[in-house]
């Protein structure tokens, strides 16, 4: 691996020892009403039921505003919150992504934001730049399911996540693919030493094979106190 162009030794951390903390961020604006909302509920319920016992999940929904519906290890509470979800209003996508990224550092394990939206932002107080700046500084993976707006695609790329364009009946498979991706990711640890503070580009290469690699392209090196 290259850290700022410098080769650094890496250590592979077993991911089965680090539970997943999944934050489901779901668009419940008026455009999702009806059959789309039913399919979204079913997809997220299947995702929650497929989590490992040590994993945790949080449910945020957004339309005109962002709402925390459930959090923690209580799967029954999460499923009830999904069943009670209703659609209506406009789309505060930027606010929802920003809120999820703010909450993620307080969660145990490996935090991951899974954002579903079927459209673009129409009513947020925050802007696209706010979410993107926060994503670049966080250690949270972001996945986008549904319509990947320019903002979501940039956030996904900045965190090393993935965008899946499935909708309708394909939502169930899309959410389970996200969970499978989280379970099969490699977690690499390295010592950055004492380089100058600022943005540090990262590059991961394979020596003996070709494959598509997804990883965070840079991180912020904070000044020493």
C-alpha positions in Angstrom: 0.0 0.0 0.0 1.1 3.6 -0.7 0.5 6.3 1.8 1.3 9.6 0.1 3.4 7.8 -2.4 5.4 6.0 0.4 5.2 2.2 0.6 3.9 1.2 4.1 3.6 -2.3 5.6 0.0 -3.4 6.3 -1.6 -5.7 8.8 -4.8 -7.6 8.0 -7.4 -7.4 10.7 -10.0 -10.2 10.8 -13.3 -8.6 10.0 -15.3 -11.4 11.8 -14.0 -10.0 15.0 -15.4 -6.5 14.3 -19.2 -6.3 14.2 -21.1 -4.2 11.6 -23.0 -1.1 12.6 -25.4 -0.5 9.8 -27.2 2.8 9.5 -30.2 2.5 7.1 -31.0 6.0 5.7 -34.3 5.7 3.8 -36.0 8.2 1.5 -39.7 8.2 2.6 -40.8 11.2 0.5 -44.0 11.2 -1.4 -42.4 9.7 -4.5 -41.9 6.4 -2.6 -45.5 6.0 -1.6 -47.4 2.9 -2.4 -45.8 -0.2 -3.8 -42.3 1.3 -3.7 -42.5 1.7 0.0 -43.7 -1.8 0.5 -40.8 -3.1 -1.5 -38.4 -0.9 0.5 -39.8 -2.2 3.8 -39.4 -5.8 2.7 -35.9 -5.3 1.5 -34.8 -3.6 4.7 -36.5 -6.2 6.8 -34.6 -9.0 5.0 -31.4 -7.0 5.6 -32.1 -6.7 9.3 -32.9 -10.4 9.7 -29.6 -11.3 7.9 -27.4 -9.4 10.3 -25.2 -11.4 12.6 -26.1 -11.5 16.3 -23.3 -9.1 17.3 -24.2 -6.6 14.5 -26.2 -3.5 15.2 -28.5 -1.3 13.1 -30.0 2.1 13.1 -33.0 3.4 11.1 -33.2 6.9 9.8 -35.9 8.1 7.5 -36.1 11.4 5.7 -38.6 13.4 3.7 -39.0 17.1 4.7 -36.9 16.3 7.8 -34.7 13.5 9.2 -36.1 11.2 11.9 -34.3 8.6 14.0 -36.8 5.6 14.2 -34.9 2.8 15.9 -31.3 1.9 16.9 -29.4 -0.9 18.6 -29.5 -4.7 18.7 -33.3 -5.0 19.1 -34.3 -6.4 15.7 -38.0 -6.6 16.6 -38.0 -2.8 17.3 -36.3 -2.2 14.0 -38.9 -4.3 12.1 -41.7 -2.5 13.9 -40.2 0.9 13.0 -40.0 -0.3 9.3 -43.7 -1.4 9.4 -44.8 1.9 10.8 -42.9 3.9 8.2 -45.1 6.2 6.0 -44.3 8.2 2.9 -45.0 11.9 2.3 -43.3 15.2 1.8 -40.2 16.3 -0.1 -36.6 15.1 -0.1 -34.0 16.3 2.4 -31.3 14.0 1.0 -28.3 16.2 2.0 -29.5 16.6 5.6 -30.1 12.8 5.9 -26.6 11.9 4.7 -25.0 14.5 6.9 -27.0 13.4 9.9 -26.0 9.7 9.4 -22.3 10.6 9.0 -22.5 12.6 12.2 -24.0 9.7 14.2 -21.7 7.0 12.8 -18.5 7.7 14.9 -20.4 7.0 18.1 -21.3 3.5 17.0 -19.3 0.4 17.8 -17.6 -1.8 15.2 -17.5 -1.0 11.5 -20.0 1.8 10.7 -21.7 1.8 7.3 -24.3 4.1 5.9 -26.7 2.5 3.4 -28.7 5.3 1.7 -31.8 4.6 -0.3 -33.2 7.4 -2.4 -35.3 7.5 -5.6 -34.6 11.2 -6.5 -32.6 14.3 -5.9 -32.5 16.7 -2.9 -35.3 19.4 -2.9 -35.4 20.8 0.7 -32.2 20.3 2.7 -30.7 23.0 5.0 -27.2 21.6 4.5 -25.6 21.5 1.1 -23.8 18.8 -1.0 -20.4 20.2 0.0 -21.2 19.7 3.7 -21.9 16.0 3.3 -18.9 15.4 1.0 -16.5 17.2 3.4 -17.8 15.1 6.3 -17.6 11.9 4.4 -14.0 12.5 3.5 -13.0 13.0 7.1 -15.0 10.1 8.5 -14.1 6.4 8.6 -17.6 5.4 7.6 -18.4 3.4 4.4 -21.3 4.7 2.4 -23.4 2.7 0.0 -26.1 4.1 -2.2 -29.1 2.0 -3.3 -31.6 3.3 -5.9 -30.9 6.5 -7.8 -27.3 7.6 -7.1 -27.4 11.4 -7.4 -24.1 13.2 -8.1 -23.8 13.9 -4.4 -24.3 10.2 -3.4 -21.8 9.1 -6.1 -19.2 11.5 -4.8 -19.7 10.4 -1.2 -19.6 6.8 -2.2 -16.3 7.3 -4.1 -14.8 9.3 -1.2 -15.5 6.5 1.3 -14.6 3.5 -0.8 -18.3 2.3 -0.8 -20.5 1.2 -3.7 -23.5 2.4 -5.6 -26.3 -0.1 -6.7 -28.9 1.2 -9.1 -31.5 -1.6 -8.4 -35.1 -0.5 -7.6 -38.5 -2.2 -7.3 -38.3 -5.9 -6.9 -34.5 -5.8 -7.1 -34.2 -3.9 -3.8 -34.1 -7.0 -1.7 -31.1 -8.4 -3.6 -29.4 -5.0 -3.5 -29.6 -4.6 0.3 -28.4 -8.2 0.8 -25.5 -7.6 -1.7 -24.5 -4.6 0.5 -24.4 -6.8 3.5 -22.4 -9.5 1.7 -19.9 -6.8 0.5 -19.5 -5.6 4.1 -18.8 -9.1 5.4 -16.2 -9.9 2.7 -14.2 -6.6 2.8 -10.6 -6.6 4.0 -9.8 -4.4 6.9 -6.2 -3.1 6.6 -4.2 -1.4 9.4 -1.0 0.5 9.0 1.2 3.0 10.9 1.3 6.3 9.1 4.4 7.4 11.0 4.8 11.1 11.4 4.3 12.8 8.0 3.1 16.4 7.6 -0.5 17.1 8.4 -3.1 17.4 5.6 -4.7 15.2 3.0 -2.8 12.0 2.4 -3.6 10.0 -0.8 -3.8 6.3 -0.5 -3.3 3.6 -3.1 -3.7 -0.1 -2.8 -2.2 -2.4 -5.4 -2.1 -6.2 -5.9 1.1 -7.9 -6.8 0.1 -11.1 -8.5 -3.5 -10.6 -9.8 -5.9 -8.1 -11.4 -9.1 -7.2 -9.6 -11.4 -4.2 -9.1 -10.4 -2.5 -5.9 -12.6 -0.2 -3.9 -11.0 1.7 -1.0 -10.8 5.2 0.5 -8.6 7.3 -1.8 -7.3 9.6 0.9 -7.5 10.5 4.6 -6.9 13.5 6.7 -3.7 13.6 8.8 -4.5 15.9 11.7 -1.8 18.1 13.2 0.0 16.7 16.2 -1.3 18.3 19.4 
